[in-house]
C-alpha cells in the first residue's frame, strides 16, 4: 500500500488516505547559490494533514488498478490498511512510511 502512495505522490500534490489523513506535497523551485558554488534542484516537501480524510477516490482507484480488483474490493483492502495504521499508532505511537516520512502520535493523541 505504501508503494502505491509513493507513486501517487510523484504525480499528485495530495494523496488522501480516507478516514486517516493526507500527505500533502509542497513544491520548492531550484536554487542557485553562486557564492557557495551550489545548485539545489527542485524538490517536494511532504506534510501530513490529519483533517483531510474524505475519500476523493484517487487512492482507491490506484489500489484497484494495481491489484486488478474492483473498486469495492480496493475499498475493503484500504479499510484494513487504515485499521492496521491506527493499531500501529496506538501500540507504537509512530508509523514509518518508507521514502515518505514518519507519523507520530503525541501524549494527547494528536497525529504529527
N, C-alpha and C positions, 0 to 999 in steps of 0.2 A: 504494500500500500504506500509506503514511504517513497518508493521508487517512482510511482505514478505521480505523487505530489511534487517530487523533484522535477520531473519532466514538465509538468504543468507550470511550474514557476519560471521556466525558461520562456514560455510563450504567453503567460498571463501575469498581470500585476497583482492579482489577488486570487488565492485558492481557499475557498471556504470548505471547512470540514463541518458538515451540518451537525448541529447540536453540540458542537465543541468549540469552534472558533475559526479564525482565518489567518493565513500567512499573507502579509501584505508587502509587496516589493516597492522600494523607493530607488529610482534611478539616480546615479551620480555621474555626471559627464567626465570625460577625460580631463586631466590637468597636466600642465607643463610648468615645472619649477626650474627655470633657467639657472638660477643661482646655485641650485643643488645638482644640476645636470640630471634631473629625473623627469620621466614621463610616467604618469599614472593612468592606466587605461580606464575606460568607463567600467562601472560596476553597479551591482544592485545590493542594497542592504535589505535584510528581511526582518520584519517586525511581526509580532503575533498580536492579534486583536481578538480578545475573548468575547466581545459583544457582537461580532459578525457570525451569526450561527444559522441564518436562514438559508436553506438549500437553494442554490442557483442552478443546480443540475450539472455544472461543469465537471466536478469530481466524479459524480455517479456515472455520467456518460463515459468518462475516461476509463473508469473501472470496468464498465460493461464492454467497452471496446477491447481493452487489454485482455480480459479473461474470456471474451467471446460469449457473454451471458446476457440475459435480459436486463432491462433497467431495474425491474423489481428484485431480481437476484442480486444485482450490484448494490442496490439499496440495503438489502439484508446484510450483505458482506460488509458494507461500510458501517452499519449499526453495530456489528460485532467488533469491528476495529475501534470504534468510538468507546464502546464498553471497556475494551482492553486498555485504551488510553486512560480512561477515568480510574480504572483499578490500579494501573501503574502509578498514576499521580497520587492516589490515596495511599498506596503501600510504600512508595519510594520517594514521593514529593518531587520527582523530576522525570522527564522523558527526553531522550536524545533522538532527534531526527537526523540521521546521517546526512551530511553535506548541507543541512539547513540550519540547525541550531538546537538549543536546549530550552525546554519549557520547564519551569519550576512552579511549585505551589508553596506560598509562604505560610506562616503560622495562622494567618487569618483566612486561609483557603482561597486567596487571590492567586490567579494564574498569571505568571510573568514570563 
